[in-house]
Amino acid sequence: MPTLISRDEALRRIEAEGGAPECLMCAIVRREVGAVHAIAEDATMLVMLPRYVRRWGHVMVVPKPHVTSFAEVEPALWARANAMAHQAARMVERVMRPRRCYVASTGSSAGEMTQTSRHLHVHVIPLYEADDRPSDVFSWSEGIYVGSPEEWAALQARYREVWDAS
């Protein structure tokens, strides 16, 4: 079972793994900030397991080109990101059996901070509790789940098994 760590511990680990890159999402795509547990990947998109999560089974879809606003992103690329987020949500539902999935497109206006990026991306977050709300799944105040290398590999394998069928 993944381990719940404090927000401060998560931030310490993240900084030790990759410092403060100019763009966190681009650094993840380039494999510059720790292990990347890819579920699917091609020339324009990365579907992966973020390593610090509020809900186990969380998936993220990242367009590889650096885009920070909807005015910059090509409509076809954004449509593909959302199609992959839909496929990821179906995969999460099939594997994790949550009550539902929360799908949110994000890109921070706060700039590059630890675990925050202006680079547009889509989160697919399984919701297990009846009263889960966005503030619960995006706030780190109650702690963050991290997995061991074996737990990440097992979840990645389970997701990959059903990715094409989702």
Summary of the structure (lengths in Angstrom):
residues: 166
radius of gyration: 14.9
end to end distance: 24.9
largest distance: 41.2
contacts: 496
relative contact order: 0.23
helix: 36%
strand: 23%
